[in-house]
Structure formats: structure tokens, C-alpha cells
Amino acid sequence: MKFFDTPPPKFPLASVSDYRLLAKKRLPKPLFDFIDGGAFDETTMRKNTADYNAVRFRKRVLKDVSNIDTRLEIFGQKLDFPLILAPIAFAGVYAKRGEAQAAVAAQKANIPFTLSVAGICPMEEILRAAPTPFWYQFNMMRDRSYSLELLNKAKAAGCPVLLLTVDLPAVGARYRYERHAKGRFAKRISDFIECLSHPHWFASVRIAGGPLLLGNIPKEGSYLPDLASMRDWVAHQLSPSFTWKDLEWVRANWEGKIVLKGILDPEDASQAVKAGMDGIVVSNHGGRHIDSVPSTISVLPSIAERVGGRLTILIDGGIHKGLDIVKSLALGANACLIGRAWALALAARGEAGITEILGIFRNELRVAMAQLGLRSLKEINRNAIYSPQN
């Protein structure tokens, strides 16, 4: 094994939780707390998971489940199972050329990878690593011409779907991460100690991985020395005046599918339909920017009841198991996105880690369907969820 390679795990990895523990060992603490933490007291982040766990299945028996079919089609793309890699900002900070590694793993699993507007790897590098077209996540910037450059770059790369983030007018307060903030000199000493304590991460990301750049930012893709600098730069660029009216400009400048990411209320879901959007992501940004809002699975049924069938409904937040995919589809989603799960797997074991957790998700999905007597995704509906009425 080369020094730059990720060392093998010293304990069995059977679940996303196991990869989280390994990522915690391998990442400098500020980086782990950044990806693992949530906003304020992290109440919403915990509720995302707890509310999924609270949903109960209606278990039926003596069904012929000798053939389980998890395939589906989303926006004209045929997927092997209903999972999508959500955009993760700065993924290349967690592992060497992180976005490219994730795109390769997604291509192997035949599911979409979504590149963050704040990704480290340039689009050209992603396409060299995994030629399958990827989705692109976009935030409206203060400078409209700057936003147009980003859209044109994604169009040139052949991105079929624009995941338009609509729930981020300002960067949230993350107590866990912000406790690492120190004076400049103290921070440098702390960062140096963290690097010494995590030599494989430092050798792979900071030495072999090249300079830290926001690889797809036009004109200003300058060197940003650390995660804090990147986060500050992105926070400064976000447009707090972005409204429903501006979707007309986005549609006029984007010919592919547009999916609004960050919908939590049925009224906003209806507005998305009126605006001619192709889909929505029921999302609270993983509880990373605002606290004390509902979990995604708790609001999914009301949103699906309001707009189901009129656009594609995706969901993220708190999805850690194949069981969660079944619950999402039963309550109205067409497919799920995972973010933290693949970022932690990337930090733990690179491309291999993401490939492994995708295998875990798919296997758990198939097991759950067999146990519940469901042979295809079309059979997953509200009847699969236990309630006193059934």
C-alpha cells in the first residue's frame, strides 16, 4: 500500500454508521464537525433521522418475492435503484479529488451524481473520470452575469438536470463547527496539530490532491487555503433577493430539467408546479442551515397529496438505510437523495467507501421489499405503511 492510499479499516463496516465512525477517525476534527454537524442545537438534524425511524411498516406474508425489481426512470434516465448522490460542497476537501471519486462510484451503481456549485473538481475532470452526464446543483449568485456563466458551463458539460437550491438565502449558524474558530495564529497552530494527527488525510488531500480551488467558479477560481475561506466566499456570493419571479430567468437560460431543492411546505410545492418546474426535493438541507423546522419525512405526505403526479418528488434528510428508501416511496416520493452518508463514506474509504454504502442501500432496499411482499417499486405505496386503520 502506498503512503497516499487510504489504510484499510480495522473493524467491519456494515452500515452508514460504521463509515461515520471511520470518517471521524480519519478526518481532522473541524472537517468532521463541518460535515457531520447541523445548525444551532441540531434539533432538526436529529428529527430527520428519528422521524424516519418512527415510521412503521405494514408487514404482509406469503407473497411471491422471488423476483425483486428496483429499477426506475427519472427524467429520462434509467436507474438501477431510486437513489441519487446529493450535492456536497467542498467534497474534495474530505478525500483526494472527492467529487471525481463520487462520480465514478455513482456511475458504477448506475445512479446520478450531483456536482455542487462549490465543488473542488472541475466539470472536465468529472467527465474524464465518469463520462456519464452528471446533475448540477446551482445557487443564484448576487451577480446575474456570474450565474449565467455557471449555467453555460453546466450546459456545455451536458448536465441534464439543474438542482436549483432555493432554501439558502444565508448561511446558517453551526455551533459545533464554529467552536473551532480561533484567532489567526491559534488557528494555524491548531490546524498544524490536526494535520500531524491525520497524516494520511494530509498526504492525500493537501499534498497529492493539489491546491484547494473551487474548480468551476468562473474568473475567480482562485486558491482558497482552507474550508473556512471557501465557506466565507460562498456565503458572500449567495443572493438573498432571489424570489419566485427569478425562476423565469433561470428557465429562459436553462433548457434541461429544473428541480427545486429545499421545499418543506405544500404551498411552495404548488408554487413550483405553477412556475413550470420539473421536480422538487423535499429538503431542509439536512438541518445544516436552520433549526426547528419539520423533518422531511413528516411533511412529505402532505406535499405529495398536494402535487403528486404533477411533478417529480425527491426527498433527502435523515436517509441512512434501505428501509428509509421504502418509507420515502410509500409516503409519496419518486426517489431519494443522500448527502452526509456518501460524504462520510468518501472520507472513510474514498470511491470504494461510496461503492460499498451504495451496495448496502441497494441490498437493504431489496431485503425490505422482500420482507414486505413488494416485488417492484410500483407496488410501494401507503398500504406498505402501518396505521391503525389497516
C-alpha positions in Angstrom: 0.0 0.0 0.0 1.3 3.5 -0.9 1.5 6.1 1.7 -1.0 8.3 0.0 -3.5 5.4 -0.1 -6.3 5.2 2.5 -5.4 2.5 5.0 -7.9 -0.4 5.3 -10.4 -0.3 8.1 -9.6 -2.1 11.4 -13.2 -3.1 12.0 -16.1 -4.5 9.9 -18.2 -1.9 8.0 -21.9 -3.0 7.8 -23.8 0.3 7.9 -23.6 4.0 7.2 -23.0 4.5 11.0 -19.8 2.4 10.7 -18.5 4.6 7.9 -19.3 7.6 10.0 -17.1 6.3 12.8 -14.2 5.6 10.4 -14.6 9.1 8.9 -14.4 10.6 12.4 -11.0 8.8 12.9 -9.6 9.9 9.6 -10.7 13.5 9.2 -9.3 16.5 11.2 -11.9 17.4 13.8 -13.1 20.7 12.2 -13.8 18.9 8.9 -15.7 16.1 10.6 -17.7 18.5 12.6 -18.5 20.6 9.5 -20.0 17.7 7.5 -21.5 15.8 10.5 -23.0 18.7 12.3 -26.1 20.8 11.9 -27.5 24.2 12.6 -27.9 25.7 16.1 -28.8 22.9 18.5 -29.2 20.3 15.7 -32.8 19.5 16.7 -34.0 19.3 13.1 -31.0 17.2 12.1 -31.8 14.6 14.8 -35.5 14.8 13.9 -34.8 13.9 10.3 -33.4 10.5 11.5 -35.8 10.0 14.4 -39.0 10.6 12.3 -37.8 8.1 9.7 -37.2 5.5 12.5 -40.7 6.2 13.8 -42.5 5.1 10.6 -43.8 1.6 10.9 -44.3 -0.9 8.0 -47.3 -3.0 7.4 -45.8 -6.5 7.0 -47.5 -8.9 4.8 -46.5 -12.6 4.3 -46.7 -15.5 1.8 -46.1 -13.3 -1.3 -44.0 -14.5 -4.2 -40.9 -12.3 -4.0 -38.6 -14.5 -6.0 -38.0 -11.6 -8.4 -37.4 -8.1 -6.9 -37.2 -5.2 -9.4 -35.7 -1.9 -8.1 -35.3 -0.2 -11.4 -37.0 3.1 -12.4 -36.7 6.1 -14.7 -36.2 9.6 -13.5 -36.1 12.5 -16.0 -35.5 10.1 -18.9 -32.6 8.3 -17.1 -32.9 4.7 -16.3 -31.6 3.9 -12.7 -30.9 0.6 -11.1 -32.5 1.8 -7.8 -34.1 5.0 -6.5 -31.1 6.8 -5.0 -29.2 9.9 -6.1 -26.0 11.3 -4.8 -26.9 14.8 -3.5 -24.5 17.8 -4.0 -21.9 18.1 -1.3 -19.9 21.4 -1.1 -16.1 21.0 -0.8 -16.2 17.2 -1.2 -12.6 17.4 -2.5 -11.6 18.5 1.0 -12.7 15.2 2.5 -10.7 13.0 0.2 -8.4 13.4 -2.8 -10.4 14.7 -5.8 -13.5 13.7 -3.9 -16.2 14.7 -6.5 -14.5 12.7 -9.2 -14.3 9.6 -6.9 -18.0 10.0 -6.1 -19.0 10.3 -9.8 -17.1 7.1 -10.5 -19.0 5.3 -7.7 -22.3 6.6 -8.9 -21.6 5.6 -12.5 -20.8 2.0 -11.3 -24.1 1.8 -9.4 -26.0 3.3 -12.4 -27.4 6.2 -10.4 -27.0 10.0 -10.8 -24.2 12.0 -9.2 -24.9 15.7 -8.5 -22.0 18.2 -8.6 -22.1 21.1 -6.1 -21.6 24.6 -7.4 -18.9 24.7 -4.6 -17.2 21.5 -5.8 -13.4 21.2 -5.9 -13.1 19.2 -9.1 -13.7 20.9 -12.4 -16.5 19.6 -14.6 -14.0 18.4 -17.2 -12.3 16.3 -14.5 -15.6 14.7 -13.5 -16.4 13.8 -17.2 -12.9 12.3 -17.6 -13.4 10.1 -14.6 -17.0 9.2 -15.3 -18.3 10.0 -18.8 -22.0 9.6 -17.7 -23.7 13.0 -17.6 -24.0 14.3 -14.0 -26.6 16.6 -12.5 -25.6 20.1 -11.4 -26.5 21.9 -8.3 -26.9 25.7 -8.7 -27.3 28.7 -6.3 -28.3 32.0 -7.7 -25.5 34.4 -7.2 -25.6 38.1 -6.5 -24.1 38.8 -9.9 -26.5 37.7 -12.6 -23.8 37.5 -15.2 -21.8 35.3 -12.9 -24.8 33.0 -12.6 -25.1 32.9 -16.3 -21.5 31.8 -16.7 -22.2 28.9 -14.3 -25.3 27.8 -16.2 -23.5 27.9 -19.5 -20.6 25.9 -18.1 -23.0 23.2 -16.9 -24.8 23.2 -20.3 -21.5 22.8 -22.1 -20.8 19.8 -19.8 -24.1 18.2 -20.9 -25.8 18.2 -17.5 -29.4 17.1 -18.0 -30.8 18.2 -14.6 -30.3 21.5 -12.7 -30.8 21.1 -9.0 -31.7 24.6 -8.0 -31.2 25.3 -4.3 -33.9 27.6 -3.1 -33.6 27.3 0.7 -30.3 29.1 1.2 -30.6 32.9 1.3 -28.0 33.0 4.1 -25.5 30.5 5.6 -26.7 29.1 8.9 -25.1 29.1 12.3 -23.4 25.8 13.1 -22.4 25.9 16.7 -20.4 22.6 16.6 -18.2 23.8 13.6 -18.0 27.4 14.8 -16.5 26.3 18.1 -13.3 25.7 16.1 -13.0 29.4 15.2 -9.9 31.0 16.8 -7.5 33.8 16.3 -5.4 33.6 13.2 -2.2 32.4 15.0 -4.0 30.0 17.3 -5.9 28.6 14.3 -2.7 28.0 12.4 -1.2 26.1 15.3 -4.4 24.1 15.7 -4.5 23.3 12.0 -0.9 22.2 12.1 -1.6 19.8 15.0 -4.6 18.4 13.3 -2.5 17.7 10.2 0.1 15.9 12.2 -2.7 13.9 13.9 -4.2 12.8 10.5 -1.1 12.2 8.2 -3.0 10.1 5.6 -5.6 12.8 5.1 -2.9 15.5 4.9 -0.8 13.5 2.5 -3.7 12.6 0.2 -5.7 15.8 0.2 -3.3 18.6 0.9 -0.2 17.2 -0.8 -1.2 14.7 -3.5 -4.6 16.4 -4.1 -3.2 19.6 -5.3 -4.2 23.2 -4.4 -7.7 23.8 -3.0 -9.7 25.5 -5.7 -13.4 25.9 -6.3 -13.0 24.2 -9.6 -16.0 25.5 -11.5 -16.1 29.1 -10.4 -15.5 31.4 -13.5 -12.9 34.1 -13.3 -12.4 33.8 -9.5 -11.5 30.2 -9.0 -8.5 31.4 -7.0 -6.7 29.5 -4.3 -8.6 29.3 -1.1 -6.3 28.0 1.6 -8.9 26.2 3.9 -12.5 25.2 4.4 -13.3 28.4 6.3 -12.1 30.6 3.4 -14.3 28.6 1.0 -17.3 28.8 3.2 -16.9 32.6 3.6 -16.5 33.0 -0.2 -19.7 31.1 -1.0 -21.6 32.9 1.8 -20.7 36.3 0.3 -21.9 35.2 -3.2 -25.4 34.0 -2.3 -28.2 36.1 -3.4 -30.7 37.0 -0.6 -33.1 38.6 -3.1 -33.7 35.5 -5.1 -37.5 35.0 -5.5 -40.1 33.0 -7.5 -40.0 35.7 -10.2 -36.4 34.9 -10.8 -37.2 31.4 -11.9 -38.4 32.8 -15.2 -34.8 34.0 -15.8 -33.4 30.5 -14.8 -35.9 28.8 -17.2 -35.0 31.1 -20.0 -31.3 30.3 -19.6 -31.6 26.5 -19.0 -33.1 24.1 -21.5 -32.9 20.9 -19.3 -34.9 19.8 -16.3 -35.1 22.1 -13.3 -35.7 20.7 -9.8 -36.1 23.0 -6.8 -34.2 21.7 -3.8 -35.4 22.9 -0.4 -39.2 22.6 -0.4 -40.9 22.0 3.0 -44.4 23.4 2.6 -47.3 22.3 0.3 -47.9 25.9 -0.7 -44.3 26.2 -2.0 -44.7 22.8 -3.8 -47.9 24.2 -5.5 -46.0 27.3 -6.5 -43.3 25.1 -8.1 -45.9 23.5 -10.2 -47.3 26.9 -11.3 -43.7 28.0 -12.1 -43.4 25.1 -14.5 -40.7 23.3 -12.6 -40.0 19.6 -13.4 -39.4 18.4 -9.8 -38.8 19.3 -6.2 -36.6 18.0 -3.5 -38.4 17.9 -0.1 -35.4 19.0 1.9 -34.4 21.1 5.0 -30.8 21.0 3.8 -30.0 18.2 6.3 -30.8 20.6 9.2 -27.5 22.4 8.3 -28.7 26.0 8.0 -31.9 26.4 10.0 -33.1 24.6 13.1 -36.6 24.0 14.5 -38.2 23.3 11.1 -40.0 20.0 10.4 -38.3 16.8 9.4 -38.6 16.0 5.7 -40.4 12.7 6.1 -43.0 14.3 8.3 -44.0 16.8 5.6 -43.7 14.5 2.6 -47.2 13.1 2.7 -48.9 16.5 2.7 -46.7 17.7 -0.1 -47.3 14.5 -2.1 -51.0 14.8 -1.6 -50.9 18.4 -2.9 -48.7 18.0 -6.0 -48.2 14.2 -6.5 -48.3 13.3 -10.2 -47.8 16.8 -11.4 -44.0 16.9 -10.9 -41.3 14.5 -9.7 -40.9 14.4 -5.9 -37.5 13.7 -4.4 -36.5 13.8 -0.8 -33.4 14.0 1.4 -32.5 14.4 5.0 -32.2 11.5 7.5 -31.9 8.7 4.9 -29.4 6.2 6.4 -30.8 2.8 5.4 -32.5 1.0 2.6 -35.6 0.9 4.8 -35.7 4.7 4.6 -36.0 4.5 0.8 -39.0 2.2 1.1 -40.6 4.6 3.6 -40.0 7.6 1.3 -41.5 5.9 -1.7 -44.5 4.7 0.3 -45.2 8.2 1.5 -45.1 9.9 -1.9 -41.5 10.3 -3.1 -40.3 9.0 -6.5 -36.7 8.7 -5.3 -34.3 9.7 -2.6 -31.0 11.7 -2.3 -28.2 11.1 0.2 -25.6 13.6 1.2 -23.9 13.1 4.5 -23.9 9.4 4.0 -21.8 9.5 0.9 -19.5 12.3 2.2 -18.7 10.3 5.3 -18.1 7.1 3.2 -15.8 9.2 0.9 -13.8 10.4 3.9 -13.6 6.9 5.3 -12.6 4.9 2.2 -12.8 7.1 -0.9 -14.5 5.7 -4.0 -14.5 2.2 -2.5 -16.4 3.5 0.5 -19.2 5.1 -1.6 -19.5 2.0 -3.7 -19.8 -0.1 -0.6 -22.5 2.0 1.0 -24.5 2.1 -2.2 -24.3 -1.6 -2.2 -25.6 -1.6 1.4 -28.5 0.7 0.5 -29.5 -1.4 -2.5 -29.3 -4.7 -0.7 -31.3 -3.3 2.3 -33.9 -2.0 -0.1 -34.3 -5.4 -1.7 -34.4 -7.2 1.7 -37.1 -4.7 2.9 -39.2 -5.2 -0.2 -39.0 -9.0 0.1 -39.9 -8.9 3.7 -42.9 -6.7 3.0 -44.1 -8.7 0.0 -43.3 -5.9 -2.5 -41.9 -7.1 -5.9 -41.4 -3.7 -7.7 -41.2 -0.1 -6.8 -44.7 0.4 -8.3 -46.1 -1.7 -5.5 -44.7 0.6 -2.8 -47.5 2.9 -1.6 -49.3 3.9 1.5 -50.5 0.4 2.0 -47.0 -0.5 2.9 -47.1 1.8 6.0 -48.8 0.6 9.2 -51.7 2.6 10.6 -54.5 1.6 13.0 -56.9 1.8 10.0 -55.2 -1.0 8.2 
